[in-house]
Amino acid sequence: MPLPLPPLPPVQARCLERSKASGRTDDSAETVSRRARTFKNQSMPVIDEVSTRGLLTKVDGAGDVDAVFAKCSEAIAPLAK
């Protein structure tokens, strides 16, 4: 019998729950963990570089969709000028 997996971080746990709700039987804990590793290894270096250049604006994604949209809109408003 395989060893049990350690608990998933909250964002990965949400992804796994969402996959169950949507009927995606191919989304297992292993798949979600692999996607998170791929994101960390391939995307985070880009984010780090953009941040180093002073071009990164972080937006708190907590809250409902309208609140997060408002925060994003505020963050990019200076770029529209």
KEKE-3310 file (N, C-alpha, C; in steps of 0.2 Angstrom, whole numbers, plus 5000, padded with zeros to 4 digits):
npx = (5004:5003:5012:5004:5000:5008:4999:4991:4996:4986:4981:4983:4975:4963:4962:4962:4949:4941:4943:4937:4923:4921:4921:4933:4942:4955:4963:4973:4980:4993:4995:4991:5000:5012:5009:5010:5024:5029:5025:5032:5045:5046:5039:5041:5055:5054:5045:5053:5063:5056:5052:5064:5068:5059:5047:5036:5020:5011:4995:4983:4974:4963:4946:4930:4926:4923:4929:4943:4945:4943:4955:4965:4962:4965:4979:4984:4980:4989:4997:4990:4990)
npy = (4994:5011:5025:5038:5054:5070:5083:5095:5111:5126:5132:5123:5113:5119:5119:5105:5102:5110:5103:5091:5095:5099:5088:5083:5070:5067:5075:5074:5073:5071:5077:5090:5094:5093:5102:5114:5113:5115:5128:5135:5132:5137:5149:5157:5162:5172:5181:5185:5191:5202:5209:5212:5222:5232:5232:5226:5224:5220:5213:5210:5196:5192:5192:5196:5194:5207:5216:5212:5214:5228:5232:5227:5235:5248:5246:5245:5257:5268:5264:5266:5279)
npz = (5000:4996:5003:5013:5006:5011:5019:5008:5003:5006:4993:4984:4989:4987:4973:4971:4977:4968:4956:4959:4960:4948:4941:4935:4934:4931:4938:4951:4968:4966:4953:4955:4964:4955:4945:4953:4957:4944:4941:4951:4947:4934:4932:4943:4943:4932:4938:4949:4942:4935:4947:4952:4943:4946:4941:4945:4952:4966:4970:4981:4981:4989:4993:4986:4968:4962:4971:4970:4956:4956:4964:4955:4944:4949:4951:4939:4933:4932:4921:4910:4907)
capx = (5000:5007:5012:4999:5003:5007:4993:4993:4995:4979:4979:4983:4969:4957:4962:4959:4942:4938:4943:4931:4917:4920:4921:4940:4944:4962:4966:4974:4984:5000:4994:4990:5007:5016:5008:5013:5031:5031:5024:5037:5051:5046:5036:5044:5061:5051:5042:5058:5067:5052:5052:5071:5068:5055:5041:5030:5015:5007:4988:4980:4968:4958:4940:4926:4928:4923:4934:4949:4945:4945:4962:4969:4961:4969:4986:4986:4978:4995:5000:4985:4991)
capy = (5000:5017:5030:5043:5060:5075:5088:5100:5118:5128:5134:5116:5109:5122:5116:5098:5102:5112:5098:5086:5098:5100:5081:5082:5064:5067:5080:5070:5077:5071:5081:5097:5096:5093:5109:5119:5113:5118:5135:5138:5132:5140:5156:5162:5166:5177:5186:5188:5196:5208:5212:5215:5228:5237:5232:5221:5227:5214:5214:5205:5193:5190:5196:5194:5195:5214:5219:5210:5218:5235:5232:5226:5241:5253:5245:5246:5263:5273:5262:5268:5286)
capz = (5000:4995:5009:5012:5004:5016:5017:5002:5004:5005:4986:4980:4991:4984:4966:4971:4978:4962:4951:4961:4959:4940:4938:4932:4937:4930:4943:4957:4972:4963:4947:4957:4966:4950:4942:4958:4956:4937:4941:4955:4944:4928:4932:4949:4941:4929:4943:4953:4938:4935:4953:4953:4939:4949:4937:4948:4957:4969:4971:4986:4978:4994:4993:4980:4962:4961:4975:4967:4950:4958:4966:4949:4940:4952:4951:4932:4930:4930:4915:4905:4905)
cpx = (5004:5007:5007:5003:5003:5001:4996:4992:4988:4977:4979:4977:4963:4957:4960:4952:4938:4938:4938:4924:4916:4920:4928:4943:4952:4966:4967:4978:4991:5000:4994:4997:5012:5015:5011:5020:5033:5030:5030:5044:5052:5044:5039:5050:5059:5049:5048:5062:5063:5052:5059:5071:5063:5048:5035:5026:5011:5000:4986:4974:4963:4952:4936:4929:4928:4928:4941:4950:4947:4952:4966:4968:4965:4976:4988:4984:4984:4998:4996:4986:4996)
cpy = (5006:5021:5035:5050:5065:5080:5093:5107:5121:5129:5127:5112:5112:5119:5109:5098:5105:5107:5092:5089:5099:5093:5080:5076:5064:5071:5076:5075:5077:5076:5088:5099:5097:5100:5114:5119:5116:5125:5138:5138:5136:5147:5160:5165:5172:5183:5189:5193:5202:5212:5216:5222:5233:5237:5228:5225:5221:5217:5209:5202:5190:5195:5193:5196:5203:5218:5218:5214:5225:5236:5232:5233:5247:5252:5246:5253:5268:5271:5264:5275:5287)
cpz = (5000:5002:5008:5010:5010:5014:5012:5005:5002:4997:4982:4983:4988:4976:4966:4972:4972:4957:4953:4959:4952:4937:4934:4936:4936:4934:4950:4962:4969:4957:4949:4960:4961:4946:4947:4957:4949:4938:4945:4951:4937:4928:4938:4947:4936:4933:4947:4948:4937:4941:4954:4949:4941:4945:4939:4953:4959:4971:4976:4983:4983:4993:4987:4974:4960:4965:4972:4960:4951:4960:4960:4945:4943:4951:4944:4929:4928:4923:4909:4903:4900)
residu = (MET:PRO:LEU:PRO:LEU:PRO:PRO:LEU:PRO:PRO:VAL:GLN:ALA:ARG:CYS:LEU:GLU:ARG:SER:LYS:ALA:SER:GLY:ARG:THR:ASP:ASP:SER:ALA:GLU:THR:VAL:SER:ARG:ARG:ALA:ARG:THR:PHE:LYS:ASN:GLN:SER:MET:PRO:VAL:ILE:ASP:GLU:VAL:SER:THR:ARG:GLY:LEU:LEU:THR:LYS:VAL:ASP:GLY:ALA:GLY:ASP:VAL:ASP:ALA:VAL:PHE:ALA:LYS:CYS:SER:GLU:ALA:ILE:ALA:PRO:LEU:ALA:LYS)
# end
